[in-house]
Amino acid sequence: MASSSGAEEASLDDYASLIATTDVELLKRAWRNEKAAPEILRYEYRLISRVKEQIQLMEETVEEKSSVGNDPLSVSLYQMDLDRTQFLLRSYLRIRIQKIEKYMFHILKTEELWSRLSKDEKDFASACTSDLNQHLEVTVLSKLPENYQSVLKQSITSEEDDMVPEPQLDTFVLCRSKEYLTGIQLEDGPADDRSKLFEMEPGVLHFICYRSIKALVESGKIDLL
């Protein structure tokens, strides 16, 4: 009976280890995609929630093993896994915050991008735009002629918000497909080339215009590198 119980516990430990490794790899993928994409991607709600729970469990494990005098090498390995996961999570969130700071006005007026933010990110973006508006109004805009007092437009005659920076979707990115893909419409280069459909073999690296694979990145069929 004891042997059966021990085997069951080992099996549960292996399963927990597999789940943790999978989520760390998924977090690494989300981090790479966010780092390489010119626009902000959809916030990974479920993944980030699971990773935060795993970080809490790892912190408790490290603390427990340290308190009972386990092998220092074993404790340091647990600590290394914890540090790596925390680094990936913090870097992922930091990259998103930097994009929000850079494109806050564009994100606020674009429903698709706004829906990609977490609640905390939406609160941050709203607070940033409000504070920046107020600061510019007091320090600069109120001192300009009436036709030039907009944060979004160069002048009242501008038809578009030409003072709002936007992500450059025509940026070229390095990517790799997870499966065989066909029918990809190129969005750059000569007009004749744009009419041709592009194919991607799984695992093969490609250097391509982000706009051409934008939807495939969002659907998870292509990873950015």
HUJOVEN-V307098 format. One record per residue. N is the residue number from 0. D_LAST is the distance of its C-alpha to the last C-alpha in Angstrom with 2 decimals. Layout:
N:D_LAST + N:D_LAST
This chain:
0:49.55 + 1:47.92 + 2:45.91 + 3:44.71 + 4:43.77 + 5:41.84 + 6:39.93 + 7:39.09 + 8:37.83 + 9:35.67 + 10:34.25 + 11:33.50 + 12:31.82 + 13:29.62 + 14:28.73 + 15:27.96 + 16:25.78 + 17:23.85 + 18:23.40 + 19:22.26 + 20:19.70 + 21:18.36 + 22:18.16 + 23:16.45 + 24:13.70 + 25:13.62 + 26:13.59 + 27:10.66 + 28:8.71 + 29:10.48 + 30:9.77 + 31:5.96 + 32:6.81 + 33:9.74 + 34:8.53 + 35:6.55 + 36:9.34 + 37:12.55 + 38:14.80 + 39:15.49 + 40:14.60 + 41:17.20 + 42:18.24 + 43:17.91 + 44:21.66 + 45:22.44 + 46:19.53 + 47:20.21 + 48:23.90 + 49:23.60 + 50:21.51 + 51:24.20 + 52:26.87 + 53:25.33 + 54:25.12 + 55:28.78 + 56:29.75 + 57:28.07 + 58:29.89 + 59:33.11 + 60:32.60 + 61:32.06 + 62:35.09 + 63:37.19 + 64:36.45 + 65:37.13 + 66:40.41 + 67:41.82 + 68:41.27 + 69:38.67 + 70:37.43 + 71:35.55 + 72:32.91 + 73:32.28 + 74:32.12 + 75:29.68 + 76:27.26 + 77:27.48 + 78:27.00 + 79:23.84 + 80:22.30 + 81:23.58 + 82:22.23 + 83:18.69 + 84:18.77 + 85:20.43 + 86:17.94 + 87:14.98 + 88:17.32 + 89:18.65 + 90:15.42 + 91:14.22 + 92:17.69 + 93:17.93 + 94:14.94 + 95:16.65 + 96:19.97 + 97:18.93 + 98:17.90 + 99:21.23 + 100:23.14 + 101:21.82 + 102:22.27 + 103:24.98 + 104:27.55 + 105:25.29 + 106:24.03 + 107:27.65 + 108:28.89 + 109:26.13 + 110:26.90 + 111:23.60 + 112:21.65 + 113:24.53 + 114:24.40 + 115:20.82 + 116:22.11 + 117:23.77 + 118:27.47 + 119:27.05 + 120:24.48 + 121:26.97 + 122:29.73 + 123:27.82 + 124:27.01 + 125:30.66 + 126:32.04 + 127:29.97 + 128:31.09 + 129:34.64 + 130:34.83 + 131:33.39 + 132:35.77 + 133:38.67 + 134:37.85 + 135:37.56 + 136:40.68 + 137:42.73 + 138:41.54 + 139:40.92 + 140:41.42 + 141:44.93 + 142:46.06 + 143:44.89 + 144:46.94 + 145:46.74 + 146:44.76 + 147:41.88 + 148:41.51 + 149:38.45 + 150:35.14 + 151:33.37 + 152:35.32 + 153:36.61 + 154:40.03 + 155:41.87 + 156:41.90 + 157:38.13 + 158:37.24 + 159:33.65 + 160:32.05 + 161:31.20 + 162:30.78 + 163:27.86 + 164:24.37 + 165:21.88 + 166:18.09 + 167:17.37 + 168:16.01 + 169:16.42 + 170:13.57 + 171:11.43 + 172:7.66 + 173:5.47 + 174:5.45 + 175:7.50 + 176:10.77 + 177:12.68 + 178:15.95 + 179:17.84 + 180:17.69 + 181:20.27 + 182:21.80 + 183:18.78 + 184:20.52 + 185:19.22 + 186:19.78 + 187:19.94 + 188:22.06 + 189:25.75 + 190:27.52 + 191:28.27 + 192:24.64 + 193:23.90 + 194:26.52 + 195:24.78 + 196:22.63 + 197:19.35 + 198:18.43 + 199:15.31 + 200:15.86 + 201:14.21 + 202:11.80 + 203:11.81 + 204:9.03 + 205:9.87 + 206:9.96 + 207:11.71 + 208:13.37 + 209:11.96 + 210:15.55 + 211:15.75 + 212:13.27 + 213:13.95 + 214:16.25 + 215:14.16 + 216:11.35 + 217:14.38 + 218:15.98 + 219:13.25 + 220:13.33 + 221:9.81 + 222:6.55 + 223:3.80 + 224:0.00
